[in-house]
């Protein structure tokens, strides 16, 4: 992307932001609105802001000029905060499902994690791919130096402990079923049905020899002139086959010519193009680094220039302003002021007066709000209020976005467009002076002037009234001591954390804690993944549930891979990427813990590693397999949790991901039937400490995320897993603030998985094998019920070195079907857990309760 196209894309994004701000400011929120209308409104805003975010991220990556990058970064932060805010509103005001509908029409909000954006995207004429989940590049640049120092220190400790083979998150090995004898008949029947269907006409040439012989037998029996008819049939099939080959070649040539398909017949050409693209990106990053460093160096030089040229005049003006205020105070009060706080208080008072002048109804509104609160409190005793959605955006968010728009219009609009466009990628010195240097010089001179004035004032005051000063100082010290005692008695002391009471923990340094965690194998490097490595499309399908008597209940659709990635992007990647973003978010928008639940091999561990890799986070693995029997006893468990959270809260080591695999083992309630299978009951000793440290220790400022994974959520106590809020004792609040279901891959996703895994295996071995003869739809049908991890294992086993090097035989689906056997898995436990963790069962019970009482 050239600098001119980058500037144009930036201007288009600002125009779109301006349109969105005008829409939000003109919203009439006086009349009540339905939940469906609110959902539609929030969904449109969410999609449009997300598209702007994707565009601005690309602009930031392509821009070299350092001052532009700073302003684009500021705009990105404000847009990200609005996207996160809209995500939480989408979840809160989800459309009411049949289970929560009431007959009287009054609907309470029911949170649902998986927003359906298909209709909204169609209305906006946008593809789902426009809602990118690429991590903003500014996250990688922020705190890069501290992360490198942290990684170098931890790498040194890991090499001392393990040598060159560094520990990673353990991934389970999946056994490959050999179904040559067991499932061969079922596979043949399924493939025969598949071949005879109308959708598989193109793949008929893959059918077995037995099927062709059966067809010719029927022809022989039905016709007398069998030889002539057979020859005619063979010729027709041959001509059709030749015509199909020619048509495919023409179609491929046309697709390549118009740019819909890349003609990379040679793997070497493709690798060269990829290498050239990587070189371009690397050179651009070098230019960005060079321009940024030159800009930072010039800032120090320009400060000296401004001091020499304008420093004297600034100092005189600052001194005269303060001397004038001091003389006015002496004339008015007949006393010398003790400090210059009153000088700044007059500016604050003037701004408040201006705000009241702009909005004279502000005070009346505050009084009305107070009266409303009192009336609401009285009404609570008699009537339960139903919350109504509000379309009004937080004013601070809109003001910050408006400020970014104004910054672009005033600084960059004329520079980026028109005949006077500035093409230089170096910084503007005059702009740097106006925005940064003069303010810095002024603040430094202000400090010097005030120190000199105050020292002179104190000397004058000491000479005039030395005796009064001594008596007053004694009274003030007594008064302060008395007040401090009272304040200390009234204030509530925060309950200390359990680990702080243990011997030796108070004086233990963070580096020593890291050393101990490394020695026990609890710190490891996550595998390098990105969020898009979680393969899947946009299709949702109903879960596979066994037939039951309760057919009246609503069965939600399984979330698509797109919905899962967007939720993770909004809950984990965007908030934890920058400290500035966390400071701008509201308290309810901070997600400290996230639960992934679903069947084995559905990609839960991959998502956890992708989050850690995208954020460049330190990974602390507190899974049951890594802890083992190392920290036996309650005191040792408390010590481990205290060390892990102390390291995680250290700002220089952030962001940090604490990983809990098989987390149901930590949060088991009372013993259930079947709960003794492969469950370590002694892991419950960590339960209370994990709840206390997560709910009491982690604050808004901490860049820490706890990720839990489980394939047996039915064994855990839902009351412990679900976070209820910040009220009550920390150990009673629950643990996971958000929970996401990772289902089995549907038909479309399985087709994508087969294609991606086979392509990855071929490219990793530099094989010349082609995939044009493989029927991926057939493989998707035959692998129904298989997880992504099992499909990957089958590909690795089927495509051995000998098979990949055998260029005489093309790859076909029969190379993989010998490892497939029919399955009929059910998702009953996950559907039941979804209804419990989302409180859907509780809502249904509450709705049905009045009806049952009336019957009684």
N, C-alpha and C positions, 0 to 999 in steps of 0.2 A: 504494500500500500504506500503510495507516494505521499509526500507531505501535503500536497494540495488536496488530494482525496481525503486525507485524514482530517484536515481542517473543515472540509465540506461535511463529512460525517459528524463531526463535533457540532457544527451549526445545526444540522438536521435533528440531532438528539436534543439540543437546547430548545428548538422550536416545539418538539413533541412534549418536552417537560413543561414548557409554557402553556401549551394547550391543556395538559393534565391539571396544572395548578389552577387555571381558570375554571375548569369543570368542577374541581373540588371546592373552590371558594364560592361558587354560585349555587351550591346545593341548598335546597330548602328543607331543613330538618324539623320544621315546626309540626307537620302532620305525621302521625305514626305510619310506619312502613312494614310490610310483611317480611317474613324471613326469606322467602324465595326472591323477592325483589332486592333485598339487601345482599343476598348471596350473588345474584347476577351483577350487581353494581361492584362489589368487592372483587369478583372474578375478572371483570373487564379491566379494572384499575391494576390488579395484580399482573395480568398478562402484559399490559402496555408498559408498566414500569419495569417489568422483567426484560422486555425487549429493549428498552432504553438502556438498562443495565448492561446487557450483552453488547450493544453497540459502543457504549462508553468504555467498556473494558478493552475492546479491540482498538479503539482510538488511543487509549492510554498505552497499550503495548506498542503501537506504531509511532507515537510521538517521541521526538528526540529533545525538543526545546525544554529545558528544565522548569522554567516558570509556567509554561503551559501544563506540564505534567502535574505540577502542584495544584493548579486550579481544577484540572480534570479529576485529580484524586479527591479533592474536597467535594466535588459534585457527586462522585461515585459513592462516597461515604453517606451522603444525605439520601441518595436514591436507594442504597442498600438498606438503610434504616426503615424507609417507607415500605420496601418489599417485605422485610421481616414483619413489620406491623400488619400489613395486609394478609400475610400468611396466617397469622394468629387469628385475625378476624374471619378468614375463610373457614378455619377449623371451628371456631366458636359458633358461627352462624351457618352451620351446614343445613341443607334442606331437611325438613323433618321426614323421617322414614316411616313406613306403615306401623312399626311397633310403638312409636312415640306419639302418633296422632291421637288427639282427643276429640270427642264428639262436639264439645261446646266451641271449638275453634280456637281456643287460647293455647298457644304453644310456648313452652319454655325452651330456651336454647339447648341444643344437644350437640356436643362437640363430636366431630368425626374427622379423622386425620386425612382422609383421601378425597381431595376435591376433584370433581369431574370437570375438566376444563374444555372438553371437546366442543360443546355448543358455543362457548365463548370464543374459542379459536376460529371456529367457522364464521362467526359473525364478524370477527376482525380480519378475516381472510389471511390468517397466519398459520403456519405449520408448527407443530409441537417442537420441531428442531430449533425454532427461533427462541424458545425459552432455554437458553444454553445453561449448562451446569459446569462450565469451565471456571476454575478458581481464578479470581482476579489476580493479575500479576503483581499488583501492589502489595499483596499479602506476602509474597516471597521476598520482596525488597525490604519490608519493614522488619526491623530487628534481626537483619541478616548476620550482623557481626556477632551479636550475643548468641544466636543459634549455632554459629560455627564454633565459637568457643565452647559452648555446651557439648556439641557433638564430638569435638576433638577430645575433651576431657573424658566423656563416657566411652569413646572408642578406645582410648588408652587403657581404661579400666577393663573393658571387655577383652582386649588383646592380652592383657596380663593374665586374665582368668582362663580364656578359652583358646588363645592363639589366633590363627588365621580363620578358623571356622567359627563365625560369630553366630550366636543363637537368634532364631527368628520364631515367630508364632507357629506352633505346630499345626499342620494341616493333616486331617485324617486321611488314611489310605483306604480307598474303596475297593473291595473285592469285586472282580469281574466274573459274572455268572457265565458258565459254559452251558448253553442251552441247546446243544446240538441234538441231544436225545430228549430233553424234558419238554422244550417249547418249540420244537421244529414244526410239528403239525400245526400248532396255533399260528405260527408265523407264516407258514405257507398259505393257510386259509385266509389270513388277513391280507397278505400280498396278492392273492388271487382276487379277492373282492376289490382291492385297490386298483388292480390292473383293468378290471372290467368296468369300472366306473367311468362316467363321461369326462371327468376332469383329468384323467390320466392317459388321454389318447396319445400325447406326445411321448409318454414313457412306455408305450406298448412294446417297443423293440427290446426292452429289458426283460421281457417275460422268459420263463424257462422253456427248455426244449419239450418238456412233457405237455405243456399247454398247446404249443404249436402242433404237436403230433395229434392231440385230441381234436383240434380244429380240422386238420386234414382228414382224420377218420370220419368225421361227420360229413365232410364234403364228398368223400368216396361213397359213403352209404346212400347219400341223397341223389347223386347224379350218376348217369351211365357213362358219359364221356369224361371220365375222371382225369385222363392224362391232359387233354386239351384244356379242361377247366383249371387244372392245377397249374399248367404252364401259364395260362392267362393270369391266374392269381399271383403267381410268383413275379411275373413281369410287372403287374400293377403295383405290387408292394415295392419292387426294386425302383420303379420310376418315382413312386411317392417318396421313397427314402432319398433318392438323388435330389429331387426337388426340394425336400426339406433341408438338405445340406446346403444347396445353393441359396435358398431363402434365408437361412441363418447367416451365411456369409455376407449377403447383401445387407441384412438387418444390422449386423455387427459393424459393417463398414459405414453405414449411414449414421449409426449411433456414435461412432468414433468421430466422424466428420463434423457433426453438429455439436460435439462436446459432451454428449450424454454418457459416453463410456470412454475410458482410457485404454489406449492400445499399448499395453505393456506386455508384449509377447516375450520379450527378453527380460529376465529378472535383473540383469545387470543394468539395463536402462532405467528401470524403476528405482534401483538403489542409488544410481547416480543422481536422479532427480531429487530424491529424498535428501541426499547428502548436500546438494546445492541449496535446497531450501533451508537446511539446518545451518549452512554457512551464512546465508543471508540473515537469518535470525540472530546468529552469534555476532555478526558484524554490527547489527543494529543495537544489540545490547552493549557492545563495546562503545559505540558512539554515545549511547545514553549515559553510560558510566563516565566517559570522558567529559561530556558536557556538564554533568552534575558536579563532578569534582572541580572543574574549572569555575563553575558558578559559586560553589562554596568557598573556594580560595579567593575569588574576587569580592565576596561579601566582606571579608576581613580588610581587604585593601580599600574598598569603598567606604568603610566606616572611618578609616583614618582620613580619607579625602573629605568626607562630610564634616568631620570634626575641625579640620583645618579651615575649610571654607565657610561653614555656617555655625560652628560651635560657639563662637564668641557672641553672635547675635542671639542664639537660642538661650544661652546662659543669662544674658542681660534681661530678656523677656521673662524668663522663669523667675528671676530674682525680684523683678519689679512687681509681678503679679502677687507674690507672697508677701512682700513688704507692704503693699497697699492693703492687703487683707489684714495683716497684723496691726497696722495703724488704725484701721476701722474698728477692730476689736478693742484696742486700747481706749479709743475715744468712747465707744459705746459702753464698755463694761468697767473702764478704769482699772484694768488688770491685764498683765501680760499673759497671753495664752501659753499653756504648758506643752501643747503639741500642735501639729498642723492638721489634725483630723477634721476640725471644723472647716478647713479650706476645701476638703474634698466632700464634706457633708453637704455643702451648699449646692454642689453640682448634682448630687443624688436627689436632693429636694426639688431642684428645678426640673429634673427629668420626670419625677412623679407628678409634679404640677402639670407638665405638658401632657402626660398620659391621661390625667383626669380631664384636662381641657378637650382632648381628642374624644374621650368616651365619658361624658358626664354621668352616664347611668351606671358606672362601674360600682360606686358605693351602694347605690340602691339595689343592684344585682346581688352584691354580697349579703346585704340584709335579707333579701328575698330568699337567697340560698339557705341562710341560717334558719329562716322561718320554715322553709320547705323541709329541712332536715328534721326539725322538731315535729312537724306534722307527720313526716314519714315514720319517725320513731313511735308516735302515738298510734299510727295506723297499723303498725306491725302486730300489735296485740290482736287486732280484729280481722285484718285482711292480709293475705300474702301477695306481695307485689310481683308482677310478671315483668321481667326485663324485656325491653323493646330495643331493637337494633337502632343504632345511631350512625348515620352516614357521614357525619362531620369528621374531618381528619384532625389530628392533633395540630394546633396552631404553630407550635414550635417547629414541627417537621416542614410544614408548608412555608414558613418564614425562611428556614434554612435553604430550601430549594429555590425560593424566590431570590434569595441573596446570591446563589450561584448563577442564576440566570442574569441578574444585574451585573455580576462580575464579568461574565462573558460579553455582555453588550457593551460595557464601558471600556474593557481592556482589549478584547481580542476580535470583536466583530469586524472592525475596520481593518485590522492587521491581517485577518485570514481571508477576506474576500475583496473583490474589486481590483481595479488596476494598481492600487497602492499596496497590494498584498506584500507582506514582509516574508521573504523566502529564507532568511537566515535562520539556522537552527541553534544559534548561540543566544545567550541571555541578553536582555535589554538592561543596560546599566541604569538608565534614568528610571525605568520602572522599578528596579530593585531599590533605588534610593527612596522612591515615594512610598513603597509598600513596606519595606523592612528597615533599611538603614537609618532613616531619619527618626523613626520611632525608637530604635535601639539607642541612638545617640541621645535623644531627648530623655529617655528614662535614666540613662547613666548620669547625665548632667543634672537632672532633677534630684537624684539621690545626693550628689555632691553639694548642690545649692542648699538643700534642706538640712544636711548635716552641719554646714557652716552657720546657717541662720539659727538653728536650734542651739548650737554651742554658744553663740553670742547672746541669745535670749536667756539662756540659763545663767550665764555669767552676770548679766544685768539684773536678773531677778534675785540672784544670790547676794549681790551687793546691796540691793534695796531692802530686802526683808530676810535677813539670815535667821533671826530668832523665830519668826513665824513659820519659816520653812521647816525648822527642826521639830517644832511642836506638831505641826500638821503631819509630818512624816511618821511620827510615833503613833498618832491616832489612826492614820491610814493602815499601818502595818497591823495594829490590833484588830481593826475592823475587817481587814482581809482575812486574818487568821480565823476570826469567828465565823465569817461567811463560808470559808472553805470547809470548816468542820461540819457546819449545817448541811452544806451541799453534799458532802461525803456521806452524811448519815441518811439523806433522802434518796440518793441514787441507788439503783439496783445493780449489783455486781453480776457480771455475766458468769455463768457456771463454767468452771474450767473444763477443758477436754480431758477425757480419761487418761490418755497417754502422757499428759504433762505431769501427772502425779507420780509416774514411775521413776525409780531411781536411775539417774544418769541421763535421762532424756532431755532435761531442761538445758543442760550444758552441751548437748551433742550438736555438732555442726551439721549443716546440710550435706557437705561433701562426705562426711563420715556415714551419713544415712545412705547416700547413693552407693558408697563402697559396699555396705552391707547388703543392699538390695541386689547389686551386681553379683556378689558372692553367692547369693541364693538363687541366681538365675531369674530374677523378677524384672529386670530391665533388658529389653531386646530391641533389635532393629525391625521395624515393620517392613514387609515386602513392598517394593515400590509399585504401587497401583494408583490409578486414578479412578474417579467416580464412574467414568464411562466404561471402565472394564467390567462393570456389572451389566452383562449383556441382556437385552430385552427391549421390547417395543412398547406400544401405547395401548395394547388391547387388554381389556379386563374380561375375566370369565368367572362364572359362579364356581364355588368350591365343590369338591366331590364329597358329598355327604351321604351317609347311609340313610335309607328310608326309615322314617319314624312316624309315630302317631301325631307328633306336633308339627303339622304342616301349615299351620296358620302363621307361624313366626316368619319374620322377614329374614331372608338369607342374603347378606351383603356380598357384593362381588369382590373377588380377590383384587388387591391393588396391582396395577401394572408396574413394570420396571421404571417407567417414566415417572409415575407418581411417587415411588419410593425415592428415586434420585432427587426429585425436586424437594421432597420433605427433608431429606438429609442435607441438601444444599442450603435450605433456609434455616434449619435448626442448628446445624453444626458448622458448616464451612464459613458462611457469611458472618455469624456473630463472633466466632473465635478468631477470625483472621486478623483483626486489628483491635487494639485497646481503645482507640477512639470510637469505634462502632459500639463497643460495649458500654462506653460512657453515655452515648446518646440514646440507648435503648431504654424502654420502660422496664419496671421490675418484673412484670408478668411475662416479658418476652425473652427472659434468660433461661435457657435450657441447660441444666447442669448434668442431667442423666438421661440416657436413652436406652430403651430395651428393644432388641431384635428377637423375635420369636418366629419359629417356622420349622419345617421338617429338615432333616439332615441333608447337607449338601446344597442348600438353597442359596448360599452366598452370604451368610451372615458374617463370617470371619473375614471374607474379602471386603465387605463394606467397612468393617472396623479398621482394617489395614489401609483402605483407601482414604478414610477420613484422616488417619494419622499421617499418611504420606502427603496428602494435599495440604495439610496445615504445617508440615514440617515439625510435627509434635514429638515429644518424648513419650514413649510407650512403656507404661508400667503394667506388667501382666500379673494380675492377682487371681488367675484361674486356679481351679482345684488341682489340675495336673501339675502346675508349676509350684504351688505351695506344698503339696504333698503332706508329709508329716513333719516338716521343718519347724513349724511354729506351734508346737503342742501346748495346750493349757491356755487358760483365759488371759493371763498376763502377757504371754508371748504374742497372742493374737492382737491384743490391744497395742502392743509395741510395734508390730508390723503395720497396722493400719495408721498409726500415728506417723511413722516414718514415711509411708507412701504419700499421705496427704500433706505432710510438711514439705516434701520435695515438690509436690505438685503445685503448692501455693507459692513457691519461690518464683518471683517475677522473672528473674534472669534465666529460668529454665522453661518458661512457658512458650507456646501452649503445651499442655500435657494431656494425654489420654490414658485413663485407667481402664483396663480391659478385664472383664469378668466373664469368662466362658463357663458354660453350664451353671449360670447364676442361680438356677432353681435350688442348687445344693446349699447355697448360703441363706435362702429365704424360705426354707421349709417351715410350715406351721406344725400342727399336730400330725401325728403319724396317720397316713392314709393307706388304704388297701393297695398293695403293689408298690408302695414307696420304698421298700427295702431293696429294690433291684438296682445294683450298681450305684448306690447312693451313700456318700460318706456323711453320716449323721453328725460327726464331730465338727464339720464345717459350720454348723450353726453357732459356734462360739464366736465367729466373726460378725454375726448378724447385728447385734446391738451397736458395736463400734462403727460398722459401716453406716448405719442409719444416723448415728450421732454426728459423725464427722462430715457426712455429706450434707445434712440439714443444718448443722450449726457452724461448721468450719468454713465451707465454701460460700463466698460472698459474690456480689455483683462484679467486683474488680478482678476476680480470679479467672484466668483463661484455662479452665479445667473442664474436661468432659469425661463422664463415666459411661462406658458402653457395656451393656450386659447382653449376652446371647444365650438362648436356651432352645432346645428342641422338645423339652418336656415341661411346658408351663403348668400343666395340670398337677404336677407334684409340688409346686410352690404355693404359698399362701398369698392369695390375690391382695389381701389387705396390706401385706408388707410390700408387695411390688408396686402398687398404685400409690402415687403421691397425692395426699389429701389436701395439702396446703401448709402454710407456715405456722398455723395455730397449734398450740399444744406442745407436748414434749417432743424433742427431736426423734426419739426412738419410736414414737407413735405416728409420725407424719407420713410414713411410706417412703419408698426409695426412688422409683423411676417416674420422671415427670412426663415423659412421652414414650409411647410404645408403638412400634411399627411391625407389621406382619410381612414376612418374606415367604410368599407361597411357592408352590411348585411351578415350574415353567409351563406355560400354556403351549398350544400347538405352534403359534407363530414364533414364540420365543425359542422353542426347541429347534425349529428350522434354522433360526439365526445362530443358535449355539453350535449345531452340527457344522454349519458353514464356517463359523469363526474358528472353532477348534481345529478343524481339518486344515484350513488355510494357514493357521499359526504353526501347525506341525510341519507342513510342507515347507514353509518359508524358513523355519528354524534349521532344517536339514539341507537347505539349498537344493531341494529336489526339483526335477523337471516334470513331476506328475501334474496332471490337470484335473479339475473337478467338474468339467462340463458334462460328464456322463453320470454324475451322482444325482439321484432323485432325492432331494432334501425333504420334500413333502412326505415321501414314503417313510423316510427315517423318522420324521416327526411323529407320524401316526404310530409306527412300531415302537417308539420309545415313550409312549404315553405312560406317565407315572414315574419316569426316571428323573433324577435331579440333575442339575448342571454339573456337579462334581462327578457323578457317575458317567455322564456322557463324555466328559473330558478324559476320564480313565479309560473308557472303551476306545476312544480315538488313539490314545497313547499306546494301548496294547495292539490294536488292529494295524496301525501304521508303524510296523517295525522297520528297522534299517533295510532289511532285505526287500520288503514290500515297496518301500519308497524308491529304492534303486532299480527296481524292475520296471524299466521303461516300455517293455513289450506289452504290458497289460495296463489299461486305464483303470482308474479307481471307479468302482461302482458301489451301490448301496449294499450288495451282498457281502462286501468285505467287512461290514459292521453288523449285519443282522444276525450273524451266528452268535453274537454276545448278548442278544436281546431276548428277553422272555416276557410274556404278557403279565401285566400287573394291574391291580385294582385297589390302589391306596385310597384311604378316606381321610378327610380333614376334620373329623368330628371334634377332636380335642382342641384344635386351634379355633374352630368356630365358637365352641363353648367358652374358651378363654377370652376371645375377642368380646363376646357379650358381657363377660364379667369385668374385664379390665377397663372397658369403656362405660361401665355402669348401665348398659342397656337392659340387663336383667332387672336391675333395681328400678329403672324407670318403668318398665312394663309391669312390675309388681305394684308399684305405686299407683299406676293408672287403673289397674284391675281391682285394687283394694276397695275403693268406694262401692263398686258394683257388688262385691261379695258381702259387704256390710249391709247393703240394702236388702239382699236376699235373705240374710239372717233375720 
